[in-house]
Amino acid sequence: MAEDQREQESMADNVSETEPARDGKQSSTRPVSLVTWTLATFDTVLFVLLCVLAVHASGGLADLLAGLNTLVGVAVFCYLWALFVLAVRWVHRRVSLDSAGVSTLVLHGVAAGSVTGVVFLLGLLAVALVSTLQSGGARPQSVLLVLLIGAGVAAVVGGVVGLLASLLDIAVYGLAGTLLPELGNERVTEPRRR
């Protein structure tokens, strides 16, 4: 039994940082890489910027901003950013940006985006539902209908965002690997090995 444990530990030590983690225990103990943080932050900022520009172009930005305050805006952004970090981390734990094919990365990006879209909607609905229930104006049938239709729409929109974000991440990662200098035989875009 002790030999099995030592063998598992040595196998875990031999797994490189760039390889996707297959073991749930190992996946949860490794810290989030700088590549994951960077791509998730880039994706979040670009997504929010494009949403704000789209709302501004439609003429509804003044009305939207009038109903929000800074704390609510920061809270929504942080929630969205945390979901993007989790989604990008999930994809990077399963496939490697260096060796996986574009179709594999895109499929994982679509799956992560769909789940992220639904979880984002559920968070917003939970906040809205609490305030609505306090005022006594929510019927369970209405909430269920909004939840079912909204989850479907959020999954599709999240999948499209995941598709576009994964394609953009592949391009940005490749561009960074091309433009950044190498440190000996190690590319700057790869996490350092311990």
MODA-V215024 format. One record per backbone hydrogen bond with DSSP energy under -1.0 kcal/mol. CO is the residue of the C=O (numbers start at 0). NH is the residue of the N-H. E is the energy in kcal/mol with one decimal. If there is no record, write none. Layout:
BEGIN
co=CO nh=NH e=E
co=CO nh=NH e=E
END
This chain:
BEGIN
co=0 nh=4 e=-2.0
co=1 nh=5 e=-2.4
co=2 nh=6 e=-2.5
co=3 nh=7 e=-2.5
co=4 nh=8 e=-2.4
co=5 nh=9 e=-2.4
co=6 nh=10 e=-2.2
co=7 nh=11 e=-2.3
co=8 nh=12 e=-2.0
co=9 nh=13 e=-1.6
co=22 nh=26 e=-2.4
co=23 nh=27 e=-1.6
co=25 nh=29 e=-1.4
co=32 nh=36 e=-2.3
co=33 nh=37 e=-2.7
co=34 nh=38 e=-2.7
co=35 nh=39 e=-2.5
co=36 nh=40 e=-2.4
co=37 nh=41 e=-2.6
co=38 nh=42 e=-2.7
co=39 nh=43 e=-2.4
co=40 nh=44 e=-2.6
co=41 nh=45 e=-2.4
co=42 nh=46 e=-2.5
co=43 nh=47 e=-2.7
co=44 nh=48 e=-2.6
co=45 nh=49 e=-2.6
co=46 nh=50 e=-2.3
co=47 nh=51 e=-2.7
co=48 nh=52 e=-2.5
co=49 nh=53 e=-2.2
co=50 nh=54 e=-2.5
co=51 nh=55 e=-2.4
co=52 nh=56 e=-2.5
co=53 nh=57 e=-1.4
co=54 nh=59 e=-1.8
co=59 nh=63 e=-2.1
co=60 nh=64 e=-2.8
co=61 nh=65 e=-1.7
co=68 nh=72 e=-2.3
co=69 nh=73 e=-2.7
co=70 nh=74 e=-2.3
co=71 nh=75 e=-2.5
co=72 nh=76 e=-2.3
co=73 nh=77 e=-2.8
co=74 nh=78 e=-2.3
co=75 nh=79 e=-2.6
co=76 nh=80 e=-2.8
co=77 nh=81 e=-2.5
co=78 nh=82 e=-2.0
co=79 nh=83 e=-2.2
co=80 nh=84 e=-2.6
co=81 nh=85 e=-2.3
co=82 nh=86 e=-2.4
co=83 nh=87 e=-2.9
co=84 nh=88 e=-2.6
co=85 nh=89 e=-2.3
co=86 nh=90 e=-2.2
co=87 nh=91 e=-2.7
co=88 nh=92 e=-2.0
co=90 nh=94 e=-2.5
co=95 nh=99 e=-2.1
co=100 nh=104 e=-2.2
co=101 nh=105 e=-2.7
co=102 nh=106 e=-2.4
co=103 nh=107 e=-2.1
co=104 nh=108 e=-2.4
co=105 nh=109 e=-2.7
co=106 nh=110 e=-2.2
co=107 nh=111 e=-2.7
co=108 nh=112 e=-2.5
co=109 nh=113 e=-2.4
co=110 nh=114 e=-2.1
co=111 nh=115 e=-2.4
co=112 nh=116 e=-2.5
co=113 nh=117 e=-2.0
co=114 nh=118 e=-2.6
co=115 nh=119 e=-2.6
co=116 nh=120 e=-2.1
co=117 nh=121 e=-2.6
co=118 nh=122 e=-2.2
co=119 nh=123 e=-2.2
co=120 nh=124 e=-3.0
co=121 nh=125 e=-2.3
co=122 nh=126 e=-1.8
co=123 nh=127 e=-2.4
co=124 nh=128 e=-3.0
co=125 nh=129 e=-1.9
co=126 nh=130 e=-1.6
co=127 nh=131 e=-2.1
co=128 nh=132 e=-3.0
co=129 nh=133 e=-1.8
co=130 nh=134 e=-1.2
co=131 nh=136 e=-1.8
co=138 nh=142 e=-2.1
co=139 nh=143 e=-2.5
co=140 nh=144 e=-2.2
co=141 nh=145 e=-2.6
co=142 nh=146 e=-2.4
co=143 nh=147 e=-2.6
co=144 nh=148 e=-2.5
co=145 nh=149 e=-2.6
co=146 nh=150 e=-2.3
co=147 nh=151 e=-1.7
co=148 nh=152 e=-2.3
co=149 nh=153 e=-3.0
co=150 nh=154 e=-2.2
co=151 nh=155 e=-1.9
co=152 nh=156 e=-2.9
co=153 nh=157 e=-2.8
co=154 nh=158 e=-2.1
co=155 nh=159 e=-2.2
co=156 nh=160 e=-2.6
co=157 nh=161 e=-2.8
co=158 nh=162 e=-2.4
co=159 nh=163 e=-2.6
co=160 nh=164 e=-2.9
co=161 nh=165 e=-2.4
co=162 nh=166 e=-2.1
co=163 nh=167 e=-2.4
co=164 nh=168 e=-2.8
co=165 nh=169 e=-2.2
co=166 nh=170 e=-2.0
co=167 nh=171 e=-2.9
co=168 nh=172 e=-2.7
co=169 nh=173 e=-2.2
co=170 nh=174 e=-2.5
co=171 nh=175 e=-2.6
co=172 nh=176 e=-2.2
co=173 nh=177 e=-1.6
co=174 nh=178 e=-2.7
co=175 nh=179 e=-2.5
co=182 nh=185 e=-2.1
co=185 nh=182 e=-2.7
co=186 nh=189 e=-1.1
END
